[in-house]
Amino acid sequence: MIADLHIHTTASDGRLSPVEVVHQAKIAGLSHISITDHDTVAAYEELREAGGLLNTNASGLSIIPGIEFSTDLPQHEVHILGYCVDIDNAEFRSQLESIRNDRLKRSAKIVDKLNKLGYSIDYAHVLTIAGQTRAVGRPHIAQALVEKGYFPTVTEAFKHVLDKNSPAYVPHYKLTPAQVIRLIEQAKGMAILAHPGLVGDDKLVVDLIKAGIHGLEVYHPEHDQAATKRYLAMANQYKLKITGGSDFHAIPDRYPAKLGIFTISATLIDFCQCNKIT
């Protein structure tokens, strides 16, 4: 039994729809997955609508409700995963709607900045690229820049104009890590620090643990062997839950190219005693 607890879909910045992700997970032989789109649980609404078409019971696939939040820390990118969240919790949904509305305003401001810098792209086209996503953001703007020929790849677009401290960067409304942890708990979920190696400061990782993080995403494609060993030891030291996932986006040239390449043992999922979507 193998699992992948970090997957993105077209509900945020992934390239496969939620239904396509489920089908790919079944083909890959995964037993458990979690779709963890940025600041939205819209993927689960689509899966509900698909209903019996998924036939996950027959395949033995369990889907654990999840989400990935960006948080507000000036010098560091800190993302927190929420697992087993009650996606219908009223306060939870209200907060997600506030974040969504701010994303739309922020994207418009970034496009305006880009136009003033000489990068002629249209906000309406960005929304077309985003499609049905509930989390319009920089990846969709980067794709528009690539389509216009300003940069060869999305990565290059981020590097030159969209990353933090870059010319077109615009800050957006985020919750603090403590607020995210409380929100996930209020929705009956577990708060897991995503890819701690990308935080860039292990002292801050310890501070986040002390703030109430329930676990660490020990296994991640951006963690080398030394980092994996370090965060595994840290999780054991602080008696935290241990998770992992591929951070799959289905973006060409971004590892992993498909589901099932980077997985974890499903034995790690005993922490997640929730109503799975099956």
C-alpha positions in Angstrom: 0.0 0.0 0.0 1.5 3.3 -1.1 0.4 6.8 -0.8 0.9 10.4 -2.0 -0.4 13.1 0.4 0.7 16.2 -1.6 -1.1 16.7 -5.0 -2.3 19.8 -6.8 -5.0 20.0 -9.4 -6.6 22.6 -11.7 -8.5 23.8 -8.7 -5.2 25.7 -7.9 -2.0 25.5 -10.0 -1.9 21.9 -11.1 -2.5 20.8 -14.8 -4.8 17.8 -14.2 -8.4 18.1 -13.0 -9.4 16.4 -9.7 -11.1 13.6 -11.6 -8.0 13.1 -13.8 -5.8 13.0 -10.7 -8.0 10.3 -9.2 -7.9 8.2 -12.4 -4.1 8.6 -12.6 -3.8 7.6 -8.9 -5.7 4.4 -9.6 -3.6 3.7 -12.6 -0.4 4.2 -10.5 -1.7 1.8 -7.9 -1.9 4.2 -5.1 -4.0 3.2 -2.1 -4.3 6.7 -0.5 -4.0 10.2 -1.8 -4.7 13.8 -0.6 -5.4 16.7 -3.0 -3.8 19.7 -1.3 -4.6 22.6 -3.5 -3.5 26.1 -2.5 -6.0 27.9 -0.2 -9.0 26.0 -1.6 -11.0 22.7 -1.3 -12.8 23.2 -4.6 -11.3 20.0 -5.9 -13.5 18.1 -3.5 -16.6 19.8 -4.7 -15.8 18.5 -8.2 -15.2 15.0 -6.9 -18.5 15.1 -5.2 -20.2 16.1 -8.4 -18.4 13.3 -10.2 -19.9 10.9 -7.7 -20.0 7.2 -8.7 -18.0 7.9 -11.8 -14.9 7.7 -9.6 -15.6 4.2 -8.4 -12.8 4.5 -5.8 -14.2 1.7 -3.7 -13.6 -0.8 -6.4 -10.0 0.4 -6.9 -9.2 0.5 -3.2 -8.3 4.2 -3.4 -9.0 6.4 -0.4 -8.9 10.2 -0.7 -8.0 12.2 2.4 -9.4 15.7 2.4 -6.6 18.2 2.4 -5.4 21.7 1.6 -2.2 23.8 1.5 -2.1 27.2 3.1 0.5 29.9 2.4 1.3 31.9 5.6 2.4 35.4 6.4 6.1 35.5 7.4 8.2 38.4 6.0 11.4 36.6 5.3 10.4 33.0 4.7 8.0 31.0 2.6 6.0 28.8 5.1 3.3 26.5 3.8 1.1 24.4 6.1 -0.8 21.4 5.0 -4.2 20.6 6.6 -5.3 17.0 6.5 -8.7 15.4 7.4 -10.3 18.9 7.4 -14.1 19.2 7.5 -14.4 20.9 4.1 -18.0 22.1 5.0 -17.0 23.9 8.2 -18.6 27.3 8.0 -15.7 29.3 9.5 -13.2 27.4 7.4 -15.1 28.1 4.1 -15.6 31.8 5.0 -11.9 32.2 5.5 -11.1 30.5 2.2 -13.6 32.9 0.4 -11.7 35.9 1.9 -8.4 34.5 0.6 -9.9 33.8 -2.8 -11.2 37.3 -3.2 -7.8 38.8 -2.2 -6.1 36.5 -4.8 -8.2 38.0 -7.5 -7.4 41.6 -6.5 -3.7 40.7 -6.1 -3.5 39.1 -9.5 -5.0 42.2 -11.1 -2.4 44.4 -9.4 0.5 42.1 -10.6 -0.8 42.3 -14.2 -1.0 46.1 -13.9 2.6 46.2 -12.6 3.8 44.0 -15.4 2.1 46.2 -18.1 3.9 49.2 -16.6 7.2 47.3 -16.8 6.6 46.6 -20.5 5.2 43.1 -20.3 1.9 43.4 -22.2 -0.5 40.8 -20.9 -4.2 40.9 -20.4 -5.9 40.2 -17.1 -8.9 38.6 -18.8 -6.5 36.1 -20.5 -5.0 35.2 -17.1 -8.5 34.4 -15.9 -9.0 32.3 -19.0 -5.8 30.4 -18.3 -6.9 29.9 -14.7 -10.2 28.4 -15.9 -12.4 27.1 -13.1 -9.7 27.4 -10.4 -10.6 29.0 -7.1 -7.0 30.0 -6.5 -6.0 32.4 -9.3 -2.4 33.4 -8.8 1.2 33.9 -10.0 1.5 30.5 -11.8 -1.3 31.5 -14.2 0.3 35.0 -14.8 3.6 33.2 -15.4 2.0 31.0 -18.0 0.6 34.1 -19.7 4.1 35.6 -19.8 5.4 32.4 -21.4 2.7 32.3 -24.0 3.6 35.9 -25.0 7.2 34.8 -25.4 8.6 37.0 -22.6 10.2 34.0 -20.8 10.9 30.5 -21.9 9.5 28.8 -18.8 7.2 29.5 -15.9 10.3 29.1 -13.6 12.1 31.9 -15.5 9.1 34.2 -15.2 9.0 33.7 -11.5 12.7 34.3 -11.2 12.8 37.5 -13.1 9.5 39.3 -12.2 7.2 37.3 -9.9 9.2 36.0 -7.0 9.3 37.8 -3.7 11.3 41.1 -4.0 11.0 40.9 -7.9 9.8 43.9 -9.8 6.1 42.8 -10.2 5.7 41.1 -6.9 2.6 42.1 -4.9 2.1 40.8 -1.3 -1.3 39.3 -0.5 -3.5 38.6 2.4 -2.2 35.6 4.4 -2.9 34.2 7.8 0.0 33.8 10.3 1.1 30.2 10.9 -0.6 30.3 14.3 -3.9 31.4 12.7 -3.6 28.6 10.0 -3.0 26.0 12.7 -6.0 27.1 14.7 -8.2 27.3 11.5 -7.2 23.7 10.6 -7.9 22.5 14.1 -11.2 24.3 14.1 -12.1 22.3 11.0 -11.1 19.1 12.9 -7.9 18.7 10.9 -4.2 18.1 11.4 -1.7 20.8 10.6 1.5 19.6 9.0 4.4 21.8 8.1 5.0 21.4 4.3 8.5 20.7 3.0 10.4 22.1 6.0 13.6 22.1 4.1 12.3 24.9 1.9 11.6 27.1 4.9 15.3 27.9 4.9 15.7 28.1 8.7 15.5 25.1 11.0 15.3 27.4 14.0 12.0 28.7 12.5 10.9 25.1 12.0 11.3 24.4 15.7 9.5 27.7 16.5 6.6 26.5 14.3 6.6 23.1 16.1 6.3 24.9 19.4 3.4 27.0 17.9 1.4 23.8 17.6 2.3 22.1 14.3 1.1 18.5 14.5 3.6 17.0 12.1 6.3 17.4 9.4 6.3 16.6 5.7 9.5 14.6 6.0 9.4 13.0 2.6 9.4 15.5 -0.3 11.2 15.6 -3.7 13.1 18.8 -2.6 14.5 17.0 0.4 17.8 15.3 -0.1 18.8 12.3 2.0 20.4 14.5 4.7 17.4 16.7 5.0 15.0 13.7 5.1 17.1 12.2 7.9 17.2 15.5 9.8 13.5 16.1 9.7 12.7 12.5 10.5 14.9 12.9 13.6 13.2 16.2 14.5 9.7 14.7 14.1 10.6 11.8 16.4 12.2 14.2 18.9 9.1 16.2 19.2 6.7 13.3 18.8 5.2 14.7 15.6 3.3 13.0 12.8 5.3 12.1 9.8 4.0 12.6 6.3 5.1 13.0 2.7 4.1 13.5 -0.8 5.2 14.3 -4.3 4.0 17.9 -4.6 2.7 16.8 -8.0 1.5 19.5 -10.4 1.6 17.7 -13.8 3.8 20.5 -15.1 6.2 19.4 -17.9 9.9 19.2 -16.8 8.9 19.4 -13.1 9.6 16.2 -11.1 7.7 14.0 -10.7 6.4 13.7 -14.2 3.5 11.5 -13.1 1.8 10.1 -10.0 3.3 6.9 -8.5 7.0 7.9 -9.0 7.4 9.6 -5.6 5.4 7.8 -2.8 5.4 7.0 0.9 4.3 4.0 2.8 0.5 4.0 3.6 1.5 2.9 7.1 2.2 6.6 7.8 -1.4 7.5 7.4 -2.6 6.1 10.7 -2.6 9.7 12.0 -5.5 10.5 9.8 -8.6 9.1 11.5 -11.1 11.0 9.4 -14.0 10.4 7.1 -12.1 9.7 3.8 -13.8 10.3 0.5 -14.1 6.8 -1.1 
